[in-house]
Amino acid sequence: MTVGEEEHIHYLRVALDEAAKCVPTPTAFCVGCVLVVRYPSPSATPVVLATGYSRELPGNTHAEANALAKARDLNEPQIAELFPTLSLSLLTADELLPHTDVYTTLEPCSVRTSGLAPCADALIDARVRRCFIGVGEPDDFVKCEGARKLKDAGIEVIWVKGVEGECLEAARRGHDADTT
């Protein structure tokens, strides 16, 4: 395994830890997400900007949307604390998001049965750089085309190998045995 692959597995495991915080429900997946910034260049030391998990924030929320909301809630001193060696006095989360890699345990949703905005759209609007995905969303509830939407918008999509089973098991936690 290369250093890059080890790093991607590491952040997917952090996302799995987030997914474990979800309150399970039989009608939704348990998903975890980590936003990792490499600023000012793609070779810069990675910094975790925010994490999120399904239903963490009020309103039937998804992991990616929660991580983005938490990132956008960071104030200037909090952002400066994340990047102590850089002079980032006026940098906002929205300016950091195009330098961000998203690590998510499950393919970002492309359809929300609740009528809320899909996570793939939120990631596209945030202009994130890349999306590392642990496993594709199964067709339990809807047909997901999140990865395709991201690719079509110019976001690089990377399927992380070796964690698919763990990510699917985490996603379906709390579902009836006949759907696993």
Residue, then its C-alpha position, 0 to 999 in steps of 0.5 A: m500500500t502506498v503512502g497516499e493509499e494509507e492516508h486515504i484509508h486513514y481518513l475513511r476510517v475517521a469517517l467510519d468513526e463519524a458514521a458510528k455516532c449516527v443514531p440508526t434508523p431503518t429508513a436511512f443510512c448511517v454515513g460519516c464524512v471528513l473534509v480535509v484541506r490541503y492549502p495553499s497547494p495540493s502537496a500541503t500538509p492535510v488539515v481536517l476542516a470539519t467532520g459530520y455524520s448523518r442526523e448530527l444536526p437538526g432536520n434529517t441531515h446527511a453527513e456531507a451537508n453537516a460537515l459543510a455546515k460545520a466548516r462554514d460555521l468556523n470563524e476567523p480565529q478557528i480557521a487561523e488555529l487550524f493553519p498556524t503557520l500561514s497568515l490566513s487572517l481573512l480566509t473563509a471556509d468557502e475559500l478553503l473548500p476548493h482545496t478540500d478533499v471529501y472522505t465519505t463512507l457512502e456515495p453522496c446522495s443525488v436524490r433526497t426523498s425528504g425534498l432536501a438538497p442532495c449532498a452531491d449538489a452541496l459538494i458541487d456548490a462548495r466546489v470541493r476538489r476531490c471526493f473519496i468514497g468508501v462504497g456506492e450507495p445501494d439501491d435500498f431507497v433510491k437509485c443514487e447517481g451522486a458519483r456521476k453528478l460529481k464527475d460531470a461537475g468536474i470533481e475528481v471521484i476516487w473509490v477507495k478499495g479495501v473498506e467497502g464491506e465496513c462502509l456498507e455495514a456501517a451504512r446499514r446499521g439499524h436496518d432489518a436483517d433482510t436488507t443486509 
